[in-house]
Amino acid sequence: MLANPMDSEIVNNAADLRYETHVEGHTAFAAYKLHGEVITFTHTIVPEELGGRGIASRLIKFALDDVRAQGLKVIAQCPFVAAYIEKHPDYRDLLV
């Protein structure tokens, strides 16, 4: 039976500068750079085996909620993060 990706834990792996989740032996992540009070999301990777299951959206929602809680501002260099914010206007206030 396949794991439900909605049950997988998402963490901020600060040592590797990425938000990540592990599903069915694969790691999906959103990489970032941190400069003071600004976080730049550089790219989001979801392994092909996990594609089309909403994992990237769930990952970015978690990351943006965490960023908001920390009082940081966002540069959405990653096209997926930029598109997510465009589709969810309630996160636009986070943009630099």
Sequence and secondary structure as in RCSB ss.txt:
>XXXX:A:sequence
MLANPMDSEIVNNAADLRYETHVEGHTAFAAYKLHGEVITFTHTIVPEELGGRGIASRLIKFALDDVRAQGLKVI
AQCPFVAAYIEKHPDYRDLLV
>XXXX:A:secstr
    GGGS EEEEGGGTEEEEEETTEEEEEEEEEETTEEEEEEEE  GGGTTSSHHHHHHHHHHHHHHHHT EEE
E SHHHHHHHHH GGGGGGB 
